[in-house]
Amino acid sequence: MLPELSISQFGFVLNFLSFAIASLGAAAVFFFIGSGVNKRYRLAVVVSGLVCAIATYHYVRIYESFSNAYTLERAGAGARYVASGAPFNDFYRYADWFITVPLLMVELVAVLALPRAQGRPLLAKLVVATALMIALGYPGEIATDVSTRWLWFGLSMLPFLYTLYVLFVELGKALERQPAQVRGLISLARILVLITWSFYPIAFALKTVFGTAADGVFISTAAGDVAIQIGYSIADITAKAGYGLVIYFIARTKSELEMSPEELAIAETGHGMPVRA
């Protein structure tokens, strides 16, 4: 059941959802333009735009669903938002993650431009692990039994930890092939994944702890629901738009390093940058 919200709590959530829509939508347009990137790295930037476009769509649906799930109720001199009877479909968020989180791994592997024999196995591991992580997390999100929530939480953490292992151990070996000028950016991309992705299990755990009743049944609280919606929105903006910007700068830097002196001179004049295969 949805908890009652004050006017400020309800407005706070909608404002953050709206901010997420604007931020992710603007980022999608920027990445699709993708100026200054050679064809070799173009795929990584286009996928960044696709991730933000998909997230924008789902945030529009989340905004509509959250807004329709509540109705304003006036009681004397006060007012509050109560459940309207329409369900709040939080599956939109998990549907978004199931699509976009594996694509975030595609961005990173694509911008590294690794040899096929090295890149394909890494990409397969990352895509499968991240998809499994999201798939295992959703049953825990909708469960009302606390033991069930913790069970699925633990299961989803296994592919999460494996993903971090691949990123920081196996993928770390591939950094030796990358230009020195972009190694710092690649490390930043991995750290950004670690920080932003760590928020999701932490938020899930805190929501479960503070929403647990004495009989072991999970009950949503107003503070918990507001915090989780705002927190997820901030994390999604950072993990998609912010991460995408890092991918873009890696692609742009590598493109500039591969330009001839003549092409670099043209680019520095502001008259455009040649796009080469």
N, C-alpha and C positions, 0 to 999 in steps of 0.2 A: 504494500500500500504506500502511496505517496504521502510524505509528511506535509503538514501545513507550513506555509511560508509567509513571512512578513512581506509587506510591499517592497521594502528595500532588498530583501533576499531574492525575491522573484526578479526584480529589475536588475540586480547585480548579475544573475546568471544570464539573462537575456542579453545584457550589454556585452558580456564576455563572449557569448556565442556569436553575436554580431561582429565583434572585433575579430574573431577567428575567421569568419566568412570573408571580411574585407582583406585581412592580411594574407590569407591563403590564396584568395582570388587574384590579388595584385601580384603575388609571387608567381603564380601560374603564368600570367601574361608576360612577366619579365623573363622567365625561363624559356617560354616558347619563342620569344624574340631572339634570345641567346646570341647577341652580337659578339663578334670577336673570337669565336670558337671554331676551330678547324673541324672538318667532317669526321675526323678520327675520334673526336671526343664529343661530337654533337649528340650522340645517343644518350650519354649520361645527363646532359642538360635537358634534353627533351623529356626524359623519364622524370626528372625533377619537376618539370612543368605538369606532367601527367599526374604525379603524386599529389601535387597541390590542387589541381583541378578536381580530382576525385574527392579529396578531402573537403573542398569547398561545397561540392554537391551534398555530401553527407552532413556537413554542418548546417546547411540550409534545412535539410530534413529534420535534424535534431532540434533546431530552433523552432520549426513548425510544430513538431511533436510535443516539445516541452511547453510551448505556449498554449496548445490545445488541451494539454493534460490538466491545466489549472483554470479556475474561474475565480473572479473577485467576489468575496462575500463580505457584506457590511453588517456589522453587529453594533448597534448603538453609535457611539462616536468613533469606533475603531473599524478597521478593515483588515482583511487578510486574504491570502490566496489558498484555496482548498482544492482538493482533487475534483475535477469536473466529471469524472466517470470515463473519460477517454484515456486509454493507456498511454504511458510514456514509453516509446519504443527506443530503448537504449541500444538495441541491436544494430542500429545504424552505425554506431561508433565501432563496434566489433567488426561489422562488415567492411568498414573503411580500413581498419587495421589489417584485416586478413588480406586485403588487396595491396595496400600501400606499404606496409612494413617489409614484405619481401622485395618490393620495388626499390626501397631504400638501399637494399643490398646490391641490386642491379646497378644503381647509380655508382656506387663505390667501385665495384669491379670493372664497370665499363670505363670509368674515367682513368683507371690505372692502365688500361689497354695491355693487359697481360697476354702472354702467348696462350693459345687455345688450350694446350696441354696443361697449363697451370691455372688459367682463369676459369675454365668450365667446371672442374671438380670443386673449386672453392665456391663458385656461384651456386652450384647444386646443393652443397651442404648448407649454405646460408639461407637459401630460399626455403628449403624443406624445414629447417630448424625454426625459422621465424614463423612460417605458416602453422606449424605444429604448436608453437608457443601460444599463438592467438586462439587457435581452435580449442586448446585445453583450458584456456583462461575463461572462456565464455560460460561454460556450465557453472563455474564457481561464482561468477558475477550474478547469475540469476537464482542461485540456490538460496533458500531461506534457512536451511539447516546449517549451523555453524561448522560442524564437523565436515560436511560435504564441501563447504566453501574452502576450508583449509586443505582438504584432499586435492581438489582441482588446482588450488593455488600452488601446492607443492609439485604437482605434475607439470604445470606450465613453467615452473622455474627450471626444470631440467633442460629443455631446449634453449631457454634463455641463457643459462650458464654455458651451454655448449656453443651458442652463437658468439658469446664474448670470447671463448677460447679460440674459435676460428679467427675472429677479428684481430685479437691481440697476440696470438702465437703463430698460427699458420700463415695468416695474411701479413704478419710482421716480416716474414722472410722475403716477401715480394717487394718490400720497400727498398731493398738494395738495388733494384732495377730502376727505381724512380729518380728523376733529377733531384739534386740536393735542394733546389729552390722550392719544391713542392712537398718535401717530406714533412715539414712542419705542419702544412695544411692537412695532409693525410692523417697525421697523428691527431690533429684537432678534430677531424671528422670522427675518428674512432672514439675520442674522449667525449665528444658531443653525444654520440650514441650511448655510451656508458652512463652519462649523467642523466640524459632525458629519459632513457628507457628504465633506469632505476626508479624513477618517480612512480611509474605505474604499479609495480608490486608493493612499493611502500604505501602508496595511497590506498590500494586495495586492502592491505593489512590493517591500516589505521581505521578505515571505514568499517571493517569487520569487527575490530576490537571495540570501538565506541558504539557500534550498533547492536552489540550482543546483549540480549536480555538474560535474566537470571536462569531461565529454563533452557538456555542454549539455543534459542531461536533468534535469527537475525532480523532486526527491524530497522528500517531506514530512519535516520534522524534528519531534521532540517539542516543542522550545521554540517553533518556529514555529506548530505546530497549536494549542498551548495559548494562545499569545498572540493568535492570530487569533480563536479562539472567545470568549475573554474580552473582547478589544477590540471585536469586533462586537456582543457583548451590551451593553456599556456604551454604545456608539454608538447602538444601536437604542433603548435605554431613553431616552436623551437626545433622539434625533431624533423619537421618537413620543410618549412620555409628557411629556417636558419641553417639547417644541414644542407639544403639545396644550394644556398649561397656559397657555402664552403666548397661544394662540388663544382659550382660554376667557376670559382676563382682558381681551383686546381686546373680545370679544363682551359681556362683562359691563359694561365701562366704557362702551361705546357704548350699551348698553341703558339704563344709568343716566342718561346725558346726554340721552336722548330721553324720559325720564319727566317727567311734570308734577310740580310741587311737592307736590301731594297724594299722588301715587303714591310719590314719593321719601320722604316722611314715613312712609308705611306700611311701606316696605321697611326704613327705618332702625330701626323699632321691633322688628324681628325676627319680625314676624307674616306674613312672606311678601312676595313681590314680584309685582305684577300682571303677567301675561303678555299683551302686546298684539301685534297684527299689525304 
